[in-house]
Amino acid sequence: MATRRKASAAEIPLDLDAARVQARDCTACDLYKFATQTVFGEGPRDARVVIVGEQPGDQEDLAGHPFVGPAGRVLDRALADAGIARTRVYVTNAVKHFKNEPRGKRRIHKKPSDAEIDACHPWLEHELAAIAPPLVIALGATAVRGIFGRALPILANRGKLVELTPTTQVLITVHPSYLLRVPPENQDAEYDKFVTDLKVAVRYAKQHRIAL
């Protein structure tokens, strides 16, 4: 039975599979009422890099897997161009339910509030604690807010490494959905900037002997 709760990371089982099962019943905020299902993170348990996005989109909500829609395809392409194998990274979101607004037969994406990000934070905190990655890639403002618990300006920090803990650095960049919204004449240039940001992670990984 679903129970309304805001779990702390200490209350969540450190085993990721057990946490994924527990997250299915999360009702810590009202987003579960309008989503098909919880979309938990996926990837190898020994991943040295964790990628954090904003929230599941429409296709992710239906499929139950992160980054399988249009933004996911952009991310896959950019990771490959930067030299990062998606199969070697753990991919998740700061918010595990799809926040949307019905418009006819469509469900339009809505940005999560700070309260919703905070309500979902224990799940992300758990994922990071369980995997203990030396490198996290934050895709956009919601991811940054979820990771650090506060807002940081994206444009001023994109392409930079920011310390989360003494053993974990966070690379800040834009969310790939941003690339889908820019004017067509600017898309190639913005995509190249995104790949350049991801290559910062590649250089850091090489310097610290992290396999990607």
N, C-alpha and C positions, 0 to 999 in steps of 0.2 A: 504494500500500500504506500502511495506517495505521501510524504510528510513534508510540511513546510519547514525548511531549515536552512541556516547558513552555516555549513560545516566549516570547521577550521581544518587546515591541512593535517593537523595531528590526529583528527578524528577519521581521516580517510585512509583506507588500507594502502600501504606503500606499494603493493602489487598493482601494476597498471590495469591488468585485466579485471581485478576485483573492483578497482576504482571506477572503471568504465561501466560495470554493472550497476554500481551504486549511483552513478551519475544519471542513469536512466530515469530515476525517480526524483530527481532534484526539482524542487518547487520553491527555491529560495527567492525567486522573483516571479513576476507574472508572465514572463516570456514563454514558459512551457505551455501556456493555454492556447497559444496561437501557432505553435510549431508542431511539426509532425513527430519529431523525436530529438533527443539529445545527440549532438554530433561531437564525439570525443576525439582526442588526438590519435594519430596512427604513425607507426614507424618502428624501426628497430629499438629494442630496449637498451642497446649499448650505443645508441647514436651519440656522436660527439657534437652535433649541431641540432638545435631545436629552432624551428621556424614558427613564429606566432603571428597569426592574422587577426582579423577583427571578429568575425562571426560567420557561421554558415550562411550561404546564400540559398536561393530557391532550390537549385539542383542538389546542393549538399544536404539540405533538409530532407529531400525526398530519398536520396540515396543512402544517407547515414554516414557519409565519408567526407572528410575535409578536402577542399580545393579540387573538386572534380568538375566545376562549371567553367564559364569563360575566363574568370580570373585565375583559376587553377591551371588552365591551359597556357596562359601567359606566363605564369610562374614556372611551369615545367620547362617551357622554351628558354626562359631567361636563366634558370639554373643550369640547363645544359650548355648554354652559350658561355656561362661564367666558369664552367668546369666543375659543377657540383652535381653529384648523382642524387636524385630525389630518393632513391631507394636506401640511401645511407643517412637520411635526415629524418627526424621526428617532426611531423607537421601537426599543428593544432591551432586553436583560436582562443582569444581572450574570453569570448562569450560562446557558450555551447549550444544556445538555441537561436533560431532564425527570428530576428525581429522584423516584422513586416506589416504592411498596411494593404488590405485587400482592395483592389480596384477592378471591378468586373471579375473576369476570370484570372487576372494576374495578381501576384503578390509582390508589392513594391518594397524594396529594402529600406529600412529605417535605421539610422545610427543608434547604437545602444547608449543609454544614459550612463552617467558616472555611477549611479546606484546599481544599475544592472551589471556593470563591469565589476563593481565591488562584490556583489552577491555571487558572481561566478568565480571570483579570484581564488578561493580555496582549491578549486579543481586545477587551475593553471599552476598555482603554487605547488600543489602535489606533483604534477607532471614534471616540473622543473626539479623538485627535490628528489623524485624517484630516478630521473635520468642523470641529474647532475652534469649538465653539459658545460664544457668550457666556453662555448660560444652559442649565443642566441641571436637570431635575426628577427627584429621587430618590424612588421610590415604595417606602417601607418600609425595614426594617433591613438586609436583604441588599443592596439597591441602595446604601445608604449605605456599607456595609462594602466593597462592590466598588469604589465610586468613590474613597473616601478611604483605603482600606486599613486602616481601624480602625472600631470601633463608635462611634456617636454616639447618645445617647438621642433617640428619635423624638418623644415627647410634649413634651420640653423644647425641641425645635428645630423642630417642625412649623410650617409657615407662615413660616419665616425663611429668609433668604438667607445662605449660608455660603460664604466664599471658597475655591475650589479652587486657582485660580491667579490672578495679577493680572488676567487677562482673562476668567476664567470664574467665574460664581457658581452655586451649587447651591441650589435650593429643595427643602427636605425636607418630605415629607408621608407619609401612610399609603399602603399598597398598596390598590388598589380591591377586592381580594379580602377585605380586612378588612370592607368594607361589606356583604359577602354573609354574614358570620358574626355580625354584631351582632343582638340581638333585634329582631323586626319593629317593635316600638313605638319603637325608637331609630333605625331605618334612615334615615328622612327627615332627622332632625337631623344624623346623622353624614355623610350625603351632602352636606348643605348646608355642613358644615364643610370637606369635601373640596373643594367648588367654591370656597369662600372662599380656601382655600390656593392653588388654581390661579390665582385672580384676582390674587394677589401677583405671579405671573409675568407676567400681562397688564400690570399697572401698571409693572413693571420694564421690560418690552419697550417700552411707550409712552415712558417716560422716556429710553430709550436708542435710540429709533427702530429697534426690531427688529420686523420684520413677522411677524405670527402668522396 
